Amino acid sequence: TVIIKCSHAISSYNTILWYQQSIADTNLKLIGFVFYKNPTIEDQFKEHFEIRGDGEIEASLQLLSDPENSAVYYCAASKTQ
């Protein structure tokens, strides 16, 4: 199991977003995000990933074993209304 963690220390930010950049398609694809403690995963990624955490502090992206998940992963912190 692979788990990638991301954290920030910006007190007004409440969301951590996760993106995938695959070898075949270099466009960034939104995997999902955690808004406060509420994770959301895009439909096409629900079988391949799990997102946990708290958008105000830290989130984790778990890659469920699937060779198609070989890619570069990015996280970003944001303030969402």
URQUI-V142942 format. One record per helix or strand of 3 or more residues. SS is the DSSP state (H for helix, E for strand). FROM is the first residue (numbers start at 1). LEN is the number of residues. If there is no record, write none. Layout:
BEGIN
<<SS;FROM;LEN> <SS;FROM;LEN>>
END
This chain:
BEGIN
<<E;2;6> <E;15;8> <E;29;7> <E;38;4> <H;43;3> <E;49;6> <E;58;6> <H;67;3> <E;71;8>>
END
